[in-house]
Amino acid sequence: MTKFITILVGVLFSLNSLGQLSCDISQLSKQDKLLLREFWTKFKTSINKKDKISLAALVNFPFECDYCTEGVMGDVKITEKQFHSKQYKIFFTSKLQKEFDKDILDIIEPNYGKLQKKCSYRFAYVSIDPSNGFEGQQIFFVVEKVGGQFKITSTWTVA
């Protein structure tokens, strides 16, 4: 009986681990793919028009950002008020706009959150090109389904 319980626990653990691996673009339903493309279209339009009101509708507040507040290390939760006063500017960059010719489904990657135990997706762009003395910098955005639509829930940098 003990062996059976041990095997059962092992199988359940394995299934749980495999379930985490299914956080995959190919596993998205047709509806979710449509919703992601709708998000991407609205995101591009908001940024191209520099419309912080429509952009704010695509963000789940407060969102985490590790580079939004100078002099503060680590993730900072950005409120909607902070977004409207200054933080919206992090989205209005020409380097991000260069990504808009791409299909969102070609550039997003799974982003399984171990703490939240849920699937989200991320996309990135190069914000500072590599040079001889610097390896460059990328900015990542995490997109999750919130209230039936995809929204940005966090952003961070890697240098």
Residue pairs with C-beta under 8 A, 6 or more apart in sequence:
20 112
23 110
23 111
23 112
23 119
24 110
25 105
25 108
25 109
25 110
25 121
28 36
32 145
33 105
35 145
35 148
35 149
35 150
36 104
36 105
36 108
36 121
36 143
36 150
37 103
37 104
37 105
38 149
38 150
39 58
39 104
39 143
39 149
39 150
39 151
40 103
40 104
42 54
42 57
42 58
43 55
43 58
44 97
44 100
45 51
45 54
46 52
46 54
46 55
46 58
46 91
47 55
47 91
47 92
47 96
47 97
47 100
48 97
48 100
50 92
52 83
52 84
52 88
55 88
55 91
56 80
56 83
56 84
56 88
58 151
58 152
59 80
59 83
59 151
59 152
60 144
60 146
60 151
60 152
60 153
61 78
61 79
61 80
61 83
62 77
62 78
62 79
62 80
63 77
63 78
63 152
63 153
63 154
63 155
64 75
64 76
64 77
64 78
64 153
64 154
64 155
64 156
65 75
65 76
65 78
65 87
65 90
65 154
65 155
65 156
66 74
66 75
66 76
66 155
66 156
66 157
67 90
67 139
67 155
67 156
67 157
68 76
68 78
68 82
68 87
68 90
68 155
69 76
75 154
75 156
78 87
90 139
90 155
93 127
95 125
95 126
95 127
96 125
96 127
96 139
98 125
99 107
99 123
99 125
104 123
107 123
107 124
108 121
108 122
108 123
108 143
109 121
109 122
109 123
110 119
110 121
111 119
111 120
111 121
111 122
111 142
112 118
112 119
112 120
113 119
113 120
118 144
120 142
120 143
120 144
120 153
121 142
121 143
121 144
121 150
122 140
122 141
122 142
122 143
123 140
123 141
123 143
124 138
124 139
124 140
124 141
125 138
125 139
126 136
126 137
126 138
127 137
127 138
127 139
127 157
128 134
128 136
128 137
128 159
129 136
130 136
134 159
135 159
136 159
137 157
137 158
137 159
138 157
138 158
138 159
139 155
139 156
139 157
140 155
140 156
140 157
140 158
141 152
141 154
141 155
142 152
142 153
142 154
142 155
143 150
143 151
143 152
143 153
144 150
144 151
144 153
145 151
146 153
